[in-house]
Amino acid sequence: MAELIPVAMIGLGQWGPNLLRNLREGGDFQVAALCDRDAGRLERFAPLHPGARLYSTLEEVAADPVIRAVVLATPAGLHEEQAATLLRAGKDVLVEKPLAMTLDGARNLVLLARALGRVLMTGHTFLFNPAVQRVRSIIDSGRLGRVQFISAQRLSLGQVRQDCNALWNLAPHDISILLHWLDAMPTSVVARGLAFHERHEQEDLVMATLEFPDRRMVSLQVSWLNPVKVRAMTVVGSERMLVYDDVDQEKPLMLYDRGLSEVSAPTTDGSFEHFRLVVRPGPEERIDVEKREPLSLEVAHFAECIRTRTEPTGSGDAALRIISVLEACQRSLRGGGVPVVPEPV
Ligand SMILES: NC(=O)c1ccc[n+]([C@@H]2O[C@H](COP(=O)([O-])OP(=O)(O)OC[C@H]3O[C@@H](n4cnc5c(N)ncnc54)[C@H](O)[C@@H]3O)[C@@H](O)[C@H]2O)c1
């Protein structure tokens, strides 16, 4: 059995405890330290990890020679600086999404990790989601035909962020999935959004249109001001269609053998042949999806990359492409919806 990797968990807010549970239970890590600037959060999770040191600052974690790896689940605006400090201290780092709030910042981190020979992973959890992987294999198999359009909706009531808008908070997930499915960068993006509360300047709602090569188009909607949780993506192919609903435990993936077909319709005066589109109805099929927690797969992948010294899935250039698309959407948003070409990575 491989040696356990001493790890520190920084940030024990809403999300950190999920990562912590997987670190504790996964069998690859030994939780050597917990860190949060909020003493109440430390007190709450310390009893589950009797041997772990408790720190209130990241610098203490960086200076602890026992710790080899760090998982960072602090607010997005802190990621860049904190991850750089930890990499420079010789730690392998799993940083929650988004990796950084600018492409330049993310690129600096990726280059720093490569220069220092450290593992830098971004928590793109959905790339470890068996349903997302299943969709990719269905697309690759050609069952959908040519993918023409994808719509993505990620909506819920809260959690409202102070340090970033709904785009940077929610869309990293959709963009990581879209780039994985379409295996390409958008050629142009347009984004509009609204901040509904005057004194809170962050957009609660963002709607974006992304154009991909070969006449493929994506509609993306993210919001933390919606009465119910929606996590739905529809893929429309030239042959079949598919709906991935991450909220539906029973039927997360449905394939529809439906579409529009061209039929010839002779004109009444017989002058020239005419075509029209008609609905092609067809059966639906529930696609089985392996029931494994994506986060446990993500944490196990981090351990494997630490042991084999390899760049993790969804990290390096892949992580930069996600930030490049986010940044392009943000620039379009600030420009009132002007088309923006994402910077190449
Ligand atoms: N992968 C996913 O599916 C997923 C889901 C939710 C959140 N996230 C990401 O996780 C991160 C955290 O989100 P959250 O909802 O837990 O936020 P949160 O605000 O609930 O928690 C952040 C925690 O970090 C602590 N903290 C802040 N600054 C610190 C510092 N300098 N040193 C030590 N501790 C500090 C806070 O006290 C708090 O406990 C965000 O980047 C978010 O995007 C990812």
PDBQT file of the ligand as one rigid body, heavy atoms in Angstrom, charges set to zero:
ROOT
HETATM    1  N1  LIG A 401     -15.834  22.522  -7.180  1.00  0.00    +0.000 N 
HETATM    2  C1  LIG A 401     -17.024  22.860  -6.777  1.00  0.00    +0.000 C 
HETATM    3  O1  LIG A 401     -18.033  22.242  -7.155  1.00  0.00    +0.000 OA
HETATM    4  C2  LIG A 401     -17.199  24.017  -5.839  1.00  0.00    +0.000 A 
HETATM    5  C3  LIG A 401     -18.400  24.214  -5.180  1.00  0.00    +0.000 A 
HETATM    6  C4  LIG A 401     -18.502  25.283  -4.305  1.00  0.00    +0.000 A 
HETATM    7  C5  LIG A 401     -17.443  26.143  -4.135  1.00  0.00    +0.000 A 
HETATM    8  N2  LIG A 401     -16.276  25.925  -4.811  1.00  0.00    +0.000 N 
HETATM    9  C6  LIG A 401     -15.132  26.841  -4.642  1.00  0.00    +0.000 C 
HETATM   10  O2  LIG A 401     -14.600  26.676  -3.329  1.00  0.00    +0.000 OA
HETATM   11  C7  LIG A 401     -14.071  27.905  -2.863  1.00  0.00    +0.000 C 
HETATM   12  C8  LIG A 401     -14.654  28.208  -1.497  1.00  0.00    +0.000 C 
HETATM   13  O3  LIG A 401     -16.052  28.332  -1.607  1.00  0.00    +0.000 OA
HETATM   14  P1  LIG A 401     -16.992  28.286  -0.308  1.00  0.00    +0.000 P 
HETATM   15  O4  LIG A 401     -18.380  28.267  -0.808  1.00  0.00    +0.000 OA
HETATM   16  O5  LIG A 401     -16.551  27.235   0.607  1.00  0.00    +0.000 OA
HETATM   17  O6  LIG A 401     -16.653  29.735   0.319  1.00  0.00    +0.000 OA
HETATM   18  P2  LIG A 401     -16.841  30.175   1.835  1.00  0.00    +0.000 P 
HETATM   19  O7  LIG A 401     -16.758  31.659   1.836  1.00  0.00    +0.000 OA
HETATM   20  O8  LIG A 401     -18.039  29.503   2.415  1.00  0.00    +0.000 OA
HETATM   21  O9  LIG A 401     -15.564  29.575   2.591  1.00  0.00    +0.000 OA
HETATM   22  C9  LIG A 401     -14.272  30.126   2.493  1.00  0.00    +0.000 C 
HETATM   23  C10 LIG A 401     -13.516  29.777   3.770  1.00  0.00    +0.000 C 
HETATM   24  O10 LIG A 401     -12.175  30.266   3.627  1.00  0.00    +0.000 OA
HETATM   25  C11 LIG A 401     -11.784  30.897   4.848  1.00  0.00    +0.000 C 
HETATM   26  N3  LIG A 401     -10.742  31.881   4.528  1.00  0.00    +0.000 N 
HETATM   27  C12 LIG A 401     -10.892  33.046   3.848  1.00  0.00    +0.000 A 
HETATM   28  N4  LIG A 401      -9.694  33.666   3.736  1.00  0.00    +0.000 NA
HETATM   29  C13 LIG A 401      -8.787  32.870   4.349  1.00  0.00    +0.000 A 
HETATM   30  C14 LIG A 401      -7.393  32.972   4.563  1.00  0.00    +0.000 A 
HETATM   31  N5  LIG A 401      -6.695  34.025   4.097  1.00  0.00    +0.000 N 
HETATM   32  N6  LIG A 401      -6.760  31.978   5.232  1.00  0.00    +0.000 NA
HETATM   33  C15 LIG A 401      -7.459  30.920   5.701  1.00  0.00    +0.000 A 
HETATM   34  N7  LIG A 401      -8.805  30.776   5.545  1.00  0.00    +0.000 NA
HETATM   35  C16 LIG A 401      -9.449  31.741   4.863  1.00  0.00    +0.000 A 
HETATM   36  C17 LIG A 401     -13.057  31.527   5.367  1.00  0.00    +0.000 C 
HETATM   37  O11 LIG A 401     -12.980  31.767   6.763  1.00  0.00    +0.000 OA
HETATM   38  C18 LIG A 401     -14.097  30.451   5.021  1.00  0.00    +0.000 C 
HETATM   39  O12 LIG A 401     -14.239  29.493   6.059  1.00  0.00    +0.000 OA
HETATM   40  C19 LIG A 401     -14.402  28.958  -3.935  1.00  0.00    +0.000 C 
HETATM   41  O13 LIG A 401     -13.296  29.154  -4.735  1.00  0.00    +0.000 OA
HETATM   42  C20 LIG A 401     -15.505  28.308  -4.756  1.00  0.00    +0.000 C 
HETATM   43  O14 LIG A 401     -15.473  28.722  -6.091  1.00  0.00    +0.000 OA
HETATM   44  C21 LIG A 401     -16.148  24.878  -5.644  1.00  0.00    +0.000 A 
ENDROOT
TORSDOF 0
